[in-house]
């Protein structure tokens, strides 16, 4: 029994944790540092009707473009927000259809989840989607084959800040945002808190800190990467 249990644990790790550790430590098949001058902002888990429009207002104020990795079922609910993202020059990527964890999906299940998300978002935007971020940053053994089959580039990050928790936003978020500034940096923040383990109203606190960060960073001459320019440079 112990041998069977050990074998099952080993197989589970080979499908889940080991690919995540290897791929994220080597950047094999994914993008982390984007290789461009400045900092590239990305946002996960939206759209959210309360917070995403506020975020778009803030980005517009500073003339910054971002990548939004959207949950497709939320995009279906709020197509007007998706349309606004597109009209204001942002890039829209995929963050699954229902925010399911890749570790809990078989290869076929993962393919169906991402393919459905791609179909929904492309129908909403009437344009091809090229970018994909696995939920929770979890990369299973199926992630790269599924991405290749769907012509998607997986994008991870160089800076993740725990902004899904109110406490983190109130205490360390601003400091961390400044500390990670460097060319090629890819930041991930969250414009919706309606996920397991997240605080529903955390995006309100994130927005407050992000506003302060953008104000100070732009005063200091910080450059922010236009994701469309990055996509064009990389042949998308």
C-alpha positions as CSV (number, residue, x, y, z in Angstrom):
1,X,0.0,0.0,0.0
2,X,2.8,2.4,0.9
3,X,4.5,1.7,-2.5
4,X,1.3,2.4,-4.3
5,X,0.8,5.6,-2.4
6,X,4.3,6.7,-3.1
7,X,4.0,5.9,-6.8
8,X,0.7,7.9,-6.9
9,X,2.3,10.9,-5.2
10,X,5.3,10.7,-7.6
11,X,3.1,10.6,-10.6
12,X,1.0,13.5,-9.3
13,X,4.2,15.5,-8.7
14,X,5.5,14.7,-12.2
15,X,2.3,16.1,-13.7
16,X,2.1,19.2,-11.5
17,X,4.8,20.6,-9.3
18,X,7.9,19.4,-11.1
19,X,6.9,21.0,-14.5
20,X,6.1,24.2,-12.7
21,X,9.4,24.4,-10.9
22,X,11.4,23.4,-14.0
23,X,9.7,25.6,-16.5
24,X,9.5,28.7,-14.2
25,X,13.2,28.3,-13.2
26,X,14.4,27.9,-16.7
27,X,11.8,30.0,-18.6
28,X,11.6,27.1,-21.0
29,X,8.6,27.7,-23.4
30,X,7.3,30.7,-21.5
31,X,7.9,34.4,-21.1
32,X,8.9,35.9,-17.8
33,X,11.4,38.7,-18.4
34,X,10.0,40.2,-21.6
35,X,13.3,41.6,-22.9
36,X,12.0,45.2,-23.5
37,X,12.9,48.5,-21.9
38,X,10.7,49.4,-19.0
39,X,8.1,47.6,-16.9
40,X,5.1,45.7,-18.4
41,X,1.9,45.7,-16.4
42,X,-0.4,42.7,-16.6
43,X,-3.7,42.0,-14.7
44,X,-5.4,38.7,-13.9
45,X,-8.8,37.4,-13.0
46,X,-11.1,40.1,-14.4
47,X,-13.1,41.7,-15.8
48,X,-14.8,43.0,-12.7
49,X,-17.6,45.6,-13.1
50,X,-16.6,47.5,-10.0
51,X,-12.8,47.5,-10.3
52,X,-11.7,47.0,-13.9
53,X,-13.3,50.3,-15.2
54,X,-11.4,52.2,-12.3
55,X,-8.2,50.5,-13.4
56,X,-8.8,51.4,-17.0
57,X,-9.3,55.0,-15.9
58,X,-6.0,55.0,-14.0
59,X,-4.1,53.5,-16.9
60,X,-5.6,56.0,-19.3
61,X,-4.6,58.9,-17.0
62,X,-0.9,57.8,-17.3
63,X,-1.2,56.7,-20.9
64,X,0.0,53.1,-20.0
65,X,-1.1,50.0,-21.9
66,X,-1.3,46.7,-20.2
67,X,-2.2,43.0,-20.8
68,X,-5.4,41.7,-19.3
69,X,-5.5,38.0,-18.8
70,X,-9.2,37.6,-18.5
71,X,-11.4,34.8,-17.2
72,X,-13.6,34.1,-20.2
73,X,-16.8,33.4,-18.4
74,X,-16.5,36.9,-16.8
75,X,-15.7,38.4,-20.2
76,X,-19.0,36.9,-21.5
77,X,-20.8,38.7,-18.6
78,X,-19.2,42.1,-19.2
79,X,-18.5,42.4,-22.9
80,X,-18.6,46.2,-22.7
81,X,-15.5,46.1,-20.5
82,X,-13.7,43.9,-23.0
83,X,-14.6,46.3,-25.7
84,X,-13.3,49.2,-23.7
85,X,-10.0,47.4,-23.1
86,X,-9.6,46.8,-26.8
87,X,-10.6,50.4,-27.8
88,X,-8.1,51.9,-25.4
89,X,-5.2,49.9,-26.8
90,X,-4.7,47.1,-24.3
91,X,-3.9,43.5,-25.1
92,X,-6.3,40.8,-24.0
93,X,-5.0,37.3,-23.1
94,X,-6.5,34.2,-21.6
95,X,-6.7,33.1,-18.0
96,X,-8.9,30.0,-18.5
97,X,-12.6,29.9,-19.0
98,X,-13.6,29.4,-15.3
99,X,-10.3,29.9,-13.4
100,X,-9.9,26.2,-12.9
101,X,-6.5,25.1,-11.5
102,X,-4.4,23.4,-14.2
103,X,-3.2,20.8,-11.6
104,X,-6.8,19.5,-11.4
105,X,-7.3,19.2,-15.2
106,X,-6.3,16.3,-17.4
107,X,-4.6,17.1,-20.7
108,X,-8.0,16.8,-22.4
109,X,-9.7,18.9,-19.7
110,X,-7.0,21.6,-19.9
111,X,-7.3,21.7,-23.7
112,X,-11.1,22.1,-23.5
113,X,-10.8,24.8,-20.8
114,X,-8.3,26.9,-22.8
115,X,-9.8,26.3,-26.2
116,X,-13.3,27.4,-24.9
117,X,-11.8,30.5,-23.4
118,X,-10.0,31.3,-26.7
119,X,-13.2,30.9,-28.7
120,X,-15.2,33.1,-26.4
121,X,-12.6,35.9,-26.2
122,X,-11.9,35.9,-29.9
123,X,-15.7,36.1,-30.6
124,X,-15.9,39.0,-28.3
125,X,-12.9,40.9,-29.7
126,X,-13.1,39.7,-33.3
127,X,-9.4,39.3,-33.2
128,X,-6.9,36.5,-32.5
129,X,-5.7,35.9,-29.0
130,X,-2.0,35.1,-28.7
131,X,-1.2,35.1,-25.0
132,X,-2.1,32.8,-22.1
133,X,-1.4,32.7,-18.4
134,X,-2.2,29.6,-16.4
135,X,-4.3,30.2,-13.4
136,X,-2.3,30.4,-10.1
137,X,0.8,30.2,-12.2
138,X,0.5,26.4,-12.1
139,X,2.1,24.7,-15.1
140,X,1.2,21.1,-15.6
141,X,2.9,18.6,-17.9
142,X,0.1,19.4,-20.4
143,X,0.4,23.2,-20.4
144,X,3.1,23.7,-23.1
145,X,1.6,21.1,-25.5
146,X,-1.8,22.6,-25.2
147,X,-0.4,26.1,-25.6
148,X,1.4,25.1,-28.8
149,X,-1.7,23.4,-30.2
150,X,-3.7,26.6,-29.7
151,X,-1.0,28.9,-30.9
152,X,-0.7,30.6,-27.5
153,X,2.4,32.0,-25.8
154,X,2.4,31.4,-22.0
155,X,3.3,34.5,-20.1
156,X,4.3,34.4,-16.5
157,X,6.0,37.2,-14.5
158,X,9.1,38.6,-12.8
159,X,7.0,40.3,-10.1
160,X,4.1,38.9,-8.2
161,X,3.1,40.8,-5.0
162,X,0.2,39.1,-3.1
163,X,-2.2,41.9,-3.9
164,X,-5.1,39.5,-3.7
165,X,-4.9,40.1,0.1
166,X,-6.0,43.4,1.7
167,X,-3.3,43.2,4.3
168,X,-0.5,42.9,1.7
169,X,-1.9,45.9,-0.2
170,X,-1.9,47.9,3.0
171,X,1.6,47.0,4.2
172,X,4.1,45.9,1.5
173,X,2.6,46.3,-2.0
174,X,3.9,49.8,-2.8
175,X,7.4,49.0,-1.6
176,X,7.5,45.7,-3.6
177,X,6.3,47.5,-6.8
178,X,9.2,49.9,-6.6
179,X,11.7,47.2,-5.6
180,X,11.1,45.1,-8.7
181,X,11.5,47.9,-11.2
182,X,13.9,46.9,-14.0
183,X,14.0,46.6,-17.8
184,X,12.1,43.6,-18.9
185,X,10.1,43.3,-15.8
186,X,6.6,41.8,-16.1
187,X,4.3,42.6,-13.2
188,X,1.1,40.7,-12.3
189,X,-1.7,42.4,-10.3
190,X,-5.4,41.4,-9.9
191,X,-8.4,43.4,-10.8
192,X,-10.9,40.9,-9.4
193,X,-10.9,39.3,-5.9
194,X,-13.6,36.8,-6.5
195,X,-11.4,33.7,-6.3
196,X,-10.7,31.1,-3.5
197,X,-8.1,32.5,-1.2
198,X,-8.5,36.1,-2.3
199,X,-10.2,39.0,-0.6
200,X,-13.2,40.2,-2.6
201,X,-12.4,43.9,-2.0
202,X,-8.6,43.6,-2.3
203,X,-8.6,45.3,-5.8
204,X,-9.8,48.5,-4.2
205,X,-6.7,48.6,-2.1
206,X,-4.5,47.5,-5.0
207,X,-5.8,50.4,-7.1
208,X,-4.9,52.9,-4.3
209,X,-1.3,51.6,-4.1
210,X,-1.0,51.3,-7.9
211,X,-2.0,54.9,-8.2
212,X,0.7,56.0,-5.8
213,X,3.2,53.8,-7.6
214,X,2.4,55.2,-11.0
215,X,2.6,58.8,-9.8
216,X,6.0,58.3,-8.2
217,X,7.5,56.1,-10.9
218,X,6.5,58.4,-13.7
219,X,7.9,61.4,-11.9
220,X,11.2,59.4,-11.8
221,X,11.1,58.8,-15.5
222,X,10.1,55.1,-15.3
223,X,9.2,53.7,-18.7
224,X,6.3,51.3,-19.1
225,X,6.3,48.7,-21.9
226,X,3.6,48.8,-24.6
227,X,2.6,45.1,-24.9
228,X,1.5,45.7,-28.5
229,X,5.1,46.8,-29.4
230,X,6.4,43.8,-27.6
231,X,4.1,41.5,-29.5
232,X,5.1,43.0,-32.8
233,X,8.8,42.6,-31.9
234,X,8.2,38.9,-31.3
235,X,6.3,38.3,-34.5
236,X,2.7,38.2,-33.2
